[in-house]
Amino acid sequence: MYLRLIASARCQMALFTLVALLHRLPLQRLVAVADRLASTPVPQMMRNAAAVFASLGAYHAVSGASQVVYQTAPASPPNGITGEAYQLVFGVTNTDYTVRSWRVGGSLPPGLLVSDLEKTTFADENGLVQTTFGVVSGVPLVPGSYEFTLQPFRELEGIGDTDDPLVVSVEVFELRLNGEIEGDRLKLSWKGVTGFRIQLQQRAANGSWQDVDAVPEEEDFGFSLLVDVPEAPEGSLFQLEARPE
């Protein structure tokens, strides 16, 4: 989301028109398990994936005779932002058998899908996907609080469940940049997003985006920053970039 500054010929100071455009930015530096394993033979893929998960902390461990441990990458499921790419890899470790399918339940954020690591097999109308390790990916569309479950099974048909399902809670935020004139300055304001550091950027003459060095003020609703008109000439563009903390 960014703001564009447009000058009016009928007055000396600039008038500001908000142009709310969706700007796709990298959401975070993810552990690209799926990309690294996509061209690997299946048996080696499973061993590699297991090694990756084993190196991470367990997000959700369940008790019982099987001692199933769920693993995710990132280790803690991240929150999402509308219009920004999202990815969460999941699997089961510490078992003496192979999980062959998963069933999705609960409320999955609109815009996200569950599939295998290669993103070639997706959950069907009953929420069943045949895979050992899976990924939740896509672009969240609607802000809100969501909770969904991932239930592992020992068989492809979704039978022989291993234990209680993995419960994942995700908060989806809308990243919005607002602007209003205060005297001869432009006040930019935005809300904070849990799990991310929000950086204000301005588009340079060469077309690249550069961080605005000024430190924003923290307010009850979020953050704000005053920009002098001489520093925001006609045609200036401002945007917000979400960076994982």
Helices and strands as residue ranges (DSSP letters): E 2-6, E 15-17, H 33-37, H 42-54, E 58-61, E 69-73, E 80-81, E 86-93, E 101-106, E 112-116, E 128-129, E 134-138, E 144-153, E 166-173, E 178-182, E 185-190, E 196-203, E 209-211, E 217-218, E 223-228, G 229-231, E 237-244
